[in-house]
Amino acid sequence: MRKSGVTRDRTVALLLERPEDFLPALWACLLGGITVCPPVPLRSDPQRRAARLGLVDTLLDGPLLVTDAPTREELPAVRDLSVVTLEDLAPDDTGTATDAGPGTVPLAPAAPDDVALLVLTSGSTSAAKAVRLTHGNLLASMAAKAGTQSLTSREAHSR
């Protein structure tokens, strides 16, 4: 993602439906200190889809939209929307990224108050908004869920 111009101050919107695509991309963003937003995929008419993507672009201040090649082919044209596919981000045939080898970008330390994730509201009662979830929010949520489920650290690691 760094070779696509993504810096810590730019949001990445992940339009990926397959867990095997979404989860590594999500962790790449989180470990790189990049705020991530997973917009809901829309399969409706192209005008509605274009309007939603335009809203995401405006609401997130020009994010990089990461998707897969088949979805990219189906996307309607949205002015100024920056799109890259997983295939564009994949390592080349030598097993390294085209501009830098694996591990060349250091992990970004995150403070509890740093925004980790933006979740879009439905927009059903007013204009959609991006709800900011910090790393602290996510950790507190996971701790509460583990407590409710009476999970120990041993059980959490074995799942």
C-alpha positions as CSV (number, residue, x, y, z in Angstrom):
1,M,0.0,0.0,0.0
2,R,2.9,2.3,0.6
3,K,3.9,2.1,-3.1
4,S,0.4,3.3,-3.9
5,G,1.0,6.5,-2.0
6,V,-0.7,5.5,1.2
7,T,0.6,7.4,4.3
8,R,-0.6,7.4,7.9
9,D,-2.8,10.4,7.2
10,R,-4.8,8.7,4.4
11,T,-7.7,6.3,4.9
12,V,-7.9,3.0,3.0
13,A,-11.4,1.8,2.1
14,L,-11.5,-2.0,1.8
15,L,-14.1,-3.1,-0.7
16,L,-13.3,-6.8,-0.3
17,E,-15.9,-9.5,0.2
18,R,-13.8,-12.6,0.7
19,P,-12.4,-13.1,4.2
20,E,-9.1,-14.4,2.7
21,D,-8.7,-11.0,1.0
22,F,-10.2,-8.8,3.6
23,L,-8.4,-10.0,6.7
24,P,-4.8,-9.7,5.4
25,A,-5.6,-6.2,4.0
26,L,-7.2,-5.1,7.2
27,W,-4.1,-6.2,9.2
28,A,-1.7,-4.6,6.8
29,C,-3.5,-1.3,7.4
30,L,-3.7,-1.7,11.2
31,L,0.0,-2.8,11.5
32,G,1.0,0.0,9.2
33,G,-0.8,2.7,11.2
34,I,-3.3,3.3,8.4
35,T,-6.9,4.1,9.3
36,V,-9.2,1.6,7.5
37,C,-12.9,1.7,6.5
38,P,-14.8,-1.3,5.2
39,P,-17.7,0.2,3.1
40,V,-20.7,-2.1,2.5
41,P,-20.6,-3.7,-1.0
42,L,-23.5,-2.5,-3.1
43,R,-24.7,-4.7,-6.0
44,S,-27.6,-2.6,-7.0
45,D,-27.9,-0.3,-10.0
46,P,-24.8,1.5,-11.2
47,Q,-26.1,5.0,-10.4
48,R,-26.8,4.1,-6.8
49,R,-23.4,2.4,-6.5
50,A,-21.7,5.4,-8.0
51,A,-23.5,7.7,-5.6
52,R,-22.5,5.6,-2.6
53,L,-18.8,5.4,-3.8
54,G,-18.9,9.2,-4.3
55,L,-20.2,9.6,-0.8
56,V,-17.4,7.4,0.6
57,D,-14.8,9.3,-1.4
58,T,-16.1,12.7,0.0
59,L,-16.8,11.5,3.5
60,L,-13.4,9.9,3.9
61,D,-11.5,12.8,2.2
62,G,-10.2,10.9,-0.8
63,P,-9.4,7.4,0.5
64,L,-7.6,4.8,-1.5
65,L,-10.2,2.1,-2.4
66,V,-8.7,-1.3,-2.3
67,T,-10.7,-4.1,-4.1
68,D,-10.1,-7.2,-6.2
69,A,-9.8,-7.2,-10.0
70,P,-13.3,-8.6,-10.7
71,T,-15.0,-6.0,-8.5
72,R,-12.8,-3.3,-10.1
73,E,-14.2,-4.2,-13.5
74,E,-17.8,-3.8,-12.1
75,L,-17.2,-0.4,-10.4
76,P,-18.9,2.5,-12.0
77,A,-16.8,5.6,-12.9
78,V,-16.5,7.9,-9.9
79,R,-14.7,11.2,-10.5
80,D,-11.4,11.4,-8.5
81,L,-11.8,8.0,-6.8
82,S,-8.5,6.4,-6.4
83,V,-8.7,2.6,-6.8
84,V,-6.1,-0.1,-6.6
85,T,-6.6,-3.9,-6.8
86,L,-5.1,-6.5,-4.6
87,E,-3.4,-7.9,-7.7
88,D,-1.7,-4.5,-8.1
89,L,-0.5,-4.7,-4.5
90,A,0.7,-8.4,-4.7
91,P,4.3,-9.3,-4.7
92,D,5.9,-9.8,-8.2
93,D,7.2,-13.2,-9.4
94,T,10.3,-12.9,-7.3
95,G,8.2,-12.9,-4.1
96,T,8.9,-9.2,-3.3
97,A,6.8,-6.1,-3.7
98,T,7.8,-4.3,-6.8
99,D,9.2,-1.2,-5.0
100,A,10.3,-2.7,-1.7
101,G,10.9,-6.2,-0.2
102,P,8.8,-7.6,2.6
103,G,9.5,-6.1,6.0
104,T,10.9,-2.8,4.7
105,V,8.1,-0.8,6.2
106,P,8.3,-0.7,10.0
107,L,5.3,-1.6,12.0
108,A,3.6,1.6,13.3
109,P,3.0,1.8,17.0
110,A,-0.5,2.7,17.9
111,A,-1.7,4.7,20.9
112,P,-5.1,3.9,22.5
113,D,-6.5,7.1,21.2
114,D,-5.3,6.6,17.6
115,V,-8.2,6.0,15.1
116,A,-8.0,2.4,13.9
117,L,-11.2,1.9,12.0
118,L,-14.0,4.0,10.5
119,V,-17.4,2.4,10.4
120,L,-20.0,4.0,8.1
121,T,-23.5,4.5,9.4
122,S,-26.4,3.4,7.1
123,G,-27.5,6.9,6.3
124,S,-31.1,5.8,6.6
125,T,-32.2,8.7,8.9
126,S,-29.7,11.3,7.7
127,A,-26.6,11.5,5.7
128,A,-24.2,8.6,6.4
129,K,-21.4,9.4,8.8
130,A,-18.1,7.7,9.6
131,V,-17.9,6.6,13.2
132,R,-14.3,6.6,14.6
133,L,-13.2,3.6,16.5
134,T,-9.9,3.9,18.3
135,H,-7.4,1.1,19.1
136,G,-8.5,1.6,22.7
137,N,-12.2,1.1,21.7
138,L,-11.4,-2.1,19.9
139,L,-9.3,-3.5,22.7
140,A,-12.0,-2.7,25.3
141,S,-14.6,-4.3,23.1
142,M,-12.6,-7.5,22.7
143,A,-11.9,-7.6,26.5
144,A,-15.6,-7.2,27.3
145,K,-16.5,-10.0,24.8
146,A,-13.8,-12.3,26.3
147,G,-15.1,-11.5,29.8
148,T,-18.7,-12.2,28.8
149,Q,-17.7,-15.5,27.2
150,S,-15.5,-16.3,30.3
151,L,-12.5,-16.9,28.0
152,T,-9.0,-17.2,29.4
153,S,-5.9,-16.3,27.5
154,R,-5.3,-20.0,26.9
155,E,-8.8,-20.5,25.3
156,A,-8.4,-17.3,23.2
157,H,-5.1,-18.6,21.7
158,S,-6.5,-22.1,21.0
159,R,-9.4,-20.9,18.9
